[in-house]
Structures are given as C-alpha cells and as structure tokens.
Amino acid sequence: MIVHPASALFSAAEIVRSLSSRQTPTASPANIVDSHSLAGTTASSQVSISAAAREAARNDAAIRPGLKLSDAVMQWFNKDFSSDILDEAKARLEDIRENGELGAFGPMNLPLLPENQQLLDGFRQEMRELSAGGHANMNEEQSARFNLLMNLGMRLQLVGWEKPMTEADVQREFDVSNAMAKLVHDDPSLKPPTPPERAPEEVVADIQSGKAPAVWRERWSAAGLTMPTEATLLPERSMWLDLAAAAGIDTDEFMTTLRGMAGDLKGQALTRAMESFISERYLAMMETQKAAAALVVA
C-alpha cells in the first residue's frame, strides 16, 4: 500500500485522550490508510465488525510512538475555533462525561445518502489527482489537502447517513472533533473518563463471533432492553442494520425512522432512542410469533 506518511486517521476519543495528557499524536505505518480504505469506516470497532471497523480499531492505537504528524495536521487542533464550534464540542464532552463514551457519538457506519456518496466520491477523485505523481512527490500544499480530504472522508462516512452535507458541513464536524481535543488539552478536567481496557483477545473474540459485542450486550442488559443479540452480523455492514433486520425492520423503514429521530436527538439520546425502537419492535415480533405458534398448536 503506497500512502503519504502523514495520512493517518485517528478516532476522536483517542485524540482527546492523547492531547489531554499533553502527548503529540503520532502515526505508525500500521495506522495509515489510503483512499481505497475509506469505504464503510467507523470510529469504533464496537459498532461494526467490518474490515473498516477493524481498521478503525488499529487507528485507536495511533498514539503509539511512530511517525510524528506534520505541522499542517497539528494545525487542525490549534486553529482559532469559532464560538459555535467550541459550544458544540463542550456539549459533546459533557455528554460523554455524564453518559459514557459508548454510544456517545450516535449511530455510525450507516448507509450514506446519495448526495453524500457523491461528495465522498468527489473527495476520492481529488485525492487520486493529488497523488497521481506519487505520494512522495506531493508538495506541502498537496500533502495538506490530501490529508484533510482523507479525514473529511472518514468523518463523512460516520455522519453522512443523517442529512445532505457539503464539504463545509463535513469540515464543521471535523472541527468539532478537533476542538474537543483542544479543549481537553487546555483544561484536563474536561477529559472524558477512560473506558475500561479490554484484552486484545476479547476484542478479537467479539469480532470473530459474528454477534453483538459484549460491551453492547452489557449496555442493553443494564438498560432493560430485549435485543436480538444472537443475530448474525454481516461483514462490511453496520451492526445496527443487522439488529434492525432481526427485529423485523427493513433498512428503508429503519433509516427513515432514525433520520426522523435525529431531527430532535443526538449523541447518547439518539443512540438510546434507536436502541429502544429496535427493542420494542423485537418484542412485538416475538409476541406475534408466539401467538401464531399457539394458534398452530390449538
């Protein structure tokens, strides 16, 4: 894989934790991906078991010693953010602090709207043009634009399911994520709690099981939700689509309902509403099946 050395992608949570401890984020070769790796990427390996999710899990190790990020990349975190960006960043940090990191960013890795798929395709095309002469031959300006497009593409795939977006909209989402890191760096009291560390073998076992990860099953049990936890999760696909299907909800209905919810809710509130929707439909489906079975027996 031929890539530009500074083209690493980092999960927002890891960047926040990294900068809050006053470390400089670094990129190791294992955490560098090119434009062909962008499809289906998610910020958390606990949302999907796709190859992209596994790539994101490797990205979460990006604070390990490796290649120092360029000044252009560090400027993403050091820019003068507007007040609305900072307010949104503070609100998201507060949500994480109060409700935990799992589910804090809402559902991710869902099908992009057609308009956003077009935007992503445009990012990829520009990246191919920028690197046509070879990554090593890009000048500083080309390299900076390439790195930005790669990260905007990552961000677009996380949130582009909800509503049509422009590059400026995606840039705003990216700025909010980076502002979170800057805020925590400047005020460590804002640092989100570090989630319990899981052994690598546990993560691998979750992925290989083809079932909902243990951390999510524990979350649903604590919330009193009945979820189709034995549903098989398909590779290269969001966990949420498979859970919805197992609850008798087709993709179109699920996405339409979720977009309606997103008009009023975000973050943990949106994740919880989505989980409740799946749970309620799953319970209703099981009751219908139970009643039908009773009629057959009778």
VEXDREN-2710 file (C-alpha; in Angstrom, 1 decimal):
% VEXDREN-2710
k/r/px/py/pz
1/MET/0.0/0.0/0.0
2/ILE/1.5/3.3/-1.1
3/VAL/0.4/6.2/1.1
4/HIS/1.6/9.6/2.3
5/PRO/3.3/9.4/5.7
6/ALA/1.1/11.9/7.4
7/SER/-2.2/10.4/6.2
8/ALA/-3.2/8.7/9.4
9/LEU/-6.7/8.7/10.7
10/PHE/-7.5/8.9/14.5
11/SER/-10.6/8.3/16.5
12/ALA/-11.8/11.5/18.2
13/ALA/-11.8/9.8/21.6
14/GLU/-8.2/8.7/21.2
15/ILE/-7.1/12.2/20.1
16/VAL/-8.8/13.7/23.1
17/ARG/-7.1/11.3/25.5
18/SER/-3.8/11.8/23.7
19/LEU/-3.8/15.6/23.7
20/SER/-5.2/15.7/27.3
21/SER/-2.1/14.0/28.5
22/ARG/0.0/16.5/26.5
23/GLN/1.3/14.0/24.1
24/THR/1.8/14.7/20.5
25/PRO/-0.4/12.3/18.4
26/THR/1.8/10.1/16.2
27/ALA/1.2/7.8/13.3
28/SER/2.7/4.4/12.9
29/PRO/2.7/2.7/9.5
30/ALA/0.1/0.2/10.6
31/ASN/-2.4/3.0/11.2
32/ILE/-2.0/4.7/7.7
33/VAL/-4.7/4.0/5.2
34/ASP/-5.3/5.2/1.7
35/SER/-8.4/6.4/-0.2
36/HIS/-9.4/2.9/-1.1
37/SER/-9.7/2.0/2.6
38/LEU/-12.3/4.7/3.3
39/ALA/-15.5/2.8/2.4
40/GLY/-17.6/1.9/5.4
41/THR/-15.1/3.1/8.0
42/THR/-16.4/3.6/11.6
43/ALA/-14.9/5.4/14.6
44/SER/-15.4/2.4/16.8
45/SER/-14.7/-1.2/16.4
46/GLN/-17.7/-1.8/18.7
47/VAL/-20.2/-0.6/16.1
48/SER/-19.4/-2.9/13.2
49/ILE/-17.3/-6.0/12.6
50/SER/-16.5/-4.9/9.1
51/ALA/-12.9/-4.7/7.8
52/ALA/-13.2/-0.9/8.1
53/ALA/-14.1/-1.3/11.8
54/ARG/-11.0/-3.4/12.3
55/GLU/-9.0/-0.7/10.6
56/ALA/-10.5/1.8/13.0
57/ALA/-9.6/-0.4/15.9
58/ARG/-6.0/-0.3/14.7
59/ASN/-6.3/3.5/14.3
60/ASP/-7.2/3.7/18.0
61/ALA/-3.6/2.7/18.7
62/ALA/-2.4/5.8/16.8
63/ILE/-0.8/7.4/19.9
64/ARG/1.9/4.7/19.9
65/PRO/5.4/6.0/19.0
66/GLY/5.7/6.3/15.3
67/LEU/5.9/9.0/12.6
68/LYS/5.4/12.5/14.0
69/LEU/2.4/14.3/12.5
70/SER/3.1/17.2/10.2
71/ASP/2.6/20.9/11.2
72/ALA/-0.3/21.1/8.8
73/VAL/-2.1/18.2/10.7
74/MET/-1.3/19.7/14.1
75/GLN/-2.9/23.0/12.9
76/TRP/-6.2/21.2/12.8
77/PHE/-6.2/21.2/16.6
78/ASN/-4.5/24.6/17.1
79/LYS/-6.8/26.7/14.9
80/ASP/-8.9/29.5/16.3
81/PHE/-12.3/27.7/16.6
82/SER/-15.5/29.8/16.4
83/SER/-17.8/30.0/19.4
84/ASP/-20.4/27.7/18.0
85/ILE/-17.8/25.0/17.3
86/LEU/-16.5/25.3/20.8
87/ASP/-20.0/25.2/22.3
88/GLU/-20.8/22.1/20.4
89/ALA/-17.5/20.5/21.4
90/LYS/-18.2/21.3/25.1
91/ALA/-21.7/19.8/24.8
92/ARG/-20.4/16.6/23.4
93/LEU/-17.7/16.3/26.0
94/GLU/-20.3/16.8/28.7
95/ASP/-22.5/14.1/27.2
96/ILE/-19.5/11.7/27.3
97/ARG/-18.6/12.7/30.8
98/GLU/-22.2/12.1/32.0
99/ASN/-23.2/9.1/30.0
100/GLY/-20.0/7.4/28.9
101/GLU/-18.2/7.1/25.6
102/LEU/-20.1/4.0/24.2
103/GLY/-22.9/5.3/22.1
104/ALA/-21.9/9.0/22.7
105/PHE/-21.5/9.8/19.0
106/GLY/-24.8/8.3/17.9
107/PRO/-25.1/5.5/15.4
108/MET/-22.4/5.3/12.8
109/ASN/-21.3/3.4/9.7
110/LEU/-24.8/3.6/8.2
111/PRO/-25.7/3.9/4.5
112/LEU/-24.8/7.3/3.1
113/LEU/-27.4/9.5/1.5
114/PRO/-26.9/9.6/-2.3
115/GLU/-25.8/13.3/-2.1
116/ASN/-23.2/12.4/0.4
117/GLN/-21.9/9.4/-1.5
118/GLN/-21.4/11.8/-4.4
119/LEU/-19.4/14.1/-2.1
120/LEU/-17.3/11.2/-0.9
121/ASP/-16.6/10.2/-4.5
122/GLY/-15.5/13.7/-5.2
123/PHE/-13.1/13.6/-2.3
124/ARG/-11.6/10.3/-3.5
125/GLN/-11.3/11.7/-7.1
126/GLU/-9.4/14.8/-5.9
127/MET/-7.1/12.6/-3.7
128/ARG/-6.3/10.4/-6.8
129/GLU/-5.5/13.6/-8.8
130/LEU/-3.3/15.0/-6.0
131/SER/-1.3/11.8/-5.7
132/ALA/-1.2/11.0/-9.4
133/GLY/2.6/11.7/-9.5
134/GLY/3.2/9.6/-6.4
135/HIS/2.7/10.3/-2.7
136/ALA/6.3/11.0/-2.2
137/ASN/6.2/13.7/-4.9
138/MET/3.4/15.8/-3.5
139/ASN/4.4/19.2/-2.3
140/GLU/3.4/20.6/1.1
141/GLU/0.2/22.2/-0.1
142/GLN/-0.9/19.0/-1.9
143/SER/0.0/16.8/1.1
144/ALA/-2.0/19.0/3.4
145/ARG/-5.0/18.9/1.1
146/PHE/-4.7/15.1/0.7
147/ASN/-4.6/14.6/4.5
148/LEU/-7.6/16.9/5.0
149/LEU/-9.6/15.1/2.3
150/MET/-8.8/11.7/3.8
151/ASN/-10.0/12.8/7.2
152/LEU/-13.1/14.6/5.8
153/GLY/-13.9/11.4/4.0
154/MET/-13.7/9.5/7.3
155/ARG/-15.9/12.0/9.0
156/LEU/-18.5/12.0/6.2
157/GLN/-18.8/8.2/6.4
158/LEU/-19.6/8.4/10.1
159/VAL/-22.3/11.1/9.9
160/GLY/-23.4/11.2/6.2
161/TRP/-26.4/8.9/6.8
162/GLU/-28.4/11.7/8.5
163/LYS/-28.8/14.6/6.1
164/PRO/-27.3/16.0/2.9
165/MET/-23.9/17.7/3.6
166/THR/-21.5/20.0/1.8
167/GLU/-17.7/20.0/2.3
168/ALA/-18.2/22.9/4.7
169/ASP/-20.7/20.8/6.8
170/VAL/-18.2/17.9/7.0
171/GLN/-15.4/20.4/7.9
172/ARG/-17.6/21.7/10.7
173/GLU/-18.0/18.1/12.1
174/PHE/-14.2/17.6/11.8
175/ASP/-13.6/20.9/13.6
176/VAL/-15.9/19.9/16.4
177/SER/-14.0/16.7/16.9
178/ASN/-10.6/18.5/16.9
179/ALA/-12.0/21.3/19.2
180/MET/-12.9/18.6/21.7
181/ALA/-9.2/17.5/21.7
182/LYS/-8.0/21.1/22.1
183/LEU/-10.4/21.8/25.0
184/VAL/-9.3/18.8/26.9
185/HIS/-5.7/19.6/26.2
186/ASP/-6.2/23.1/27.6
187/ASP/-8.4/22.0/30.6
188/PRO/-7.7/18.4/31.7
189/SER/-10.7/18.5/34.0
190/LEU/-12.8/18.1/30.8
191/LYS/-11.1/14.8/29.9
192/PRO/-13.7/12.1/29.4
193/PRO/-13.4/9.1/31.7
194/THR/-11.1/6.4/30.2
195/PRO/-13.3/3.3/29.3
196/PRO/-12.3/0.0/30.9
197/GLU/-9.5/-1.6/29.0
198/ARG/-10.3/-4.8/27.2
199/ALA/-7.8/-7.5/26.5
200/PRO/-7.0/-7.8/22.8
201/GLU/-8.2/-11.4/22.8
202/GLU/-11.6/-10.2/24.0
203/VAL/-11.9/-7.8/21.1
204/VAL/-10.8/-10.4/18.6
205/ALA/-13.3/-12.9/20.1
206/ASP/-16.1/-10.4/19.7
207/ILE/-15.2/-9.7/16.1
208/GLN/-14.9/-13.4/15.2
209/SER/-18.2/-14.4/17.0
210/GLY/-20.3/-12.5/14.4
211/LYS/-22.6/-11.4/17.2
212/ALA/-23.1/-8.1/19.0
213/PRO/-20.0/-7.2/21.0
214/ALA/-20.1/-7.9/24.8
215/VAL/-19.9/-4.2/25.7
216/TRP/-23.1/-3.5/23.8
217/ARG/-24.9/-6.6/25.3
218/GLU/-23.9/-5.4/28.7
219/ARG/-25.3/-1.9/28.0
220/TRP/-28.6/-3.3/26.7
221/SER/-29.0/-5.6/29.7
222/ALA/-28.3/-2.7/32.1
223/ALA/-31.0/-0.7/30.3
224/GLY/-33.5/-3.5/30.5
225/LEU/-33.7/-3.8/26.7
226/THR/-34.5/-7.0/24.9
227/MET/-32.4/-7.0/21.8
228/PRO/-31.8/-9.7/19.1
229/THR/-28.3/-10.4/20.4
230/GLU/-28.0/-13.7/18.6
231/ALA/-28.4/-12.1/15.2
232/THR/-25.6/-12.7/12.8
233/LEU/-23.7/-9.6/12.0
234/LEU/-22.6/-9.4/8.4
235/PRO/-19.1/-8.2/7.3
236/GLU/-18.9/-4.7/5.7
237/ARG/-22.2/-3.7/7.2
238/SER/-23.4/-1.7/10.2
239/MET/-24.3/-3.7/13.3
240/TRP/-27.5/-1.6/13.6
241/LEU/-28.9/-2.7/10.2
242/ASP/-28.5/-6.4/11.1
243/LEU/-30.1/-5.9/14.5
244/ALA/-33.0/-4.0/13.0
245/ALA/-33.5/-6.7/10.4
246/ALA/-33.5/-9.3/13.1
247/ALA/-36.2/-7.3/14.8
248/GLY/-38.3/-7.3/11.6
249/ILE/-37.4/-3.8/10.5
250/ASP/-36.3/-3.4/6.9
251/THR/-33.5/-1.0/6.1
252/ASP/-35.7/1.7/4.5
253/GLU/-38.0/1.9/7.5
254/PHE/-35.1/1.8/9.9
255/MET/-33.2/4.6/8.2
256/THR/-36.4/6.8/7.7
257/THR/-37.3/6.4/11.4
258/LEU/-33.7/7.1/12.5
259/ARG/-33.4/10.2/10.4
260/GLY/-36.7/11.4/12.0
261/MET/-35.3/10.8/15.4
262/ALA/-32.1/12.7/14.5
263/GLY/-34.1/15.8/13.9
264/ASP/-34.6/16.2/17.6
265/LEU/-32.0/14.0/19.2
266/LYS/-28.2/13.5/19.0
267/GLY/-25.4/11.7/20.8
268/GLN/-26.4/9.3/23.6
269/ALA/-30.1/10.4/23.4
270/LEU/-30.2/9.3/19.7
271/THR/-28.5/6.0/20.4
272/ARG/-30.8/5.2/23.2
273/ALA/-33.9/6.1/21.2
274/MET/-32.7/3.9/18.4
275/GLU/-32.0/1.0/20.7
276/SER/-35.4/1.3/22.3
277/PHE/-37.0/1.3/18.8
278/ILE/-35.3/-1.9/17.9
279/SER/-36.1/-3.5/21.3
280/GLU/-39.8/-2.6/21.1
281/ARG/-40.1/-4.0/17.6
282/TYR/-38.2/-7.1/18.5
283/LEU/-40.5/-7.7/21.5
284/ALA/-43.6/-7.1/19.3
285/MET/-42.3/-9.6/16.7
286/MET/-41.7/-12.2/19.3
287/GLU/-45.2/-11.8/20.7
288/THR/-46.7/-12.1/17.2
289/GLN/-44.6/-15.3/16.6
290/LYS/-45.7/-16.7/20.0
291/ALA/-49.4/-16.0/19.2
292/ALA/-49.1/-17.6/15.8
293/ALA/-47.4/-20.7/17.3
294/ALA/-50.2/-21.0/19.9
295/LEU/-52.8/-21.0/17.1
296/VAL/-51.0/-23.7/15.3
297/VAL/-50.8/-25.9/18.4
298/ALA/-54.5/-25.2/19.1
END
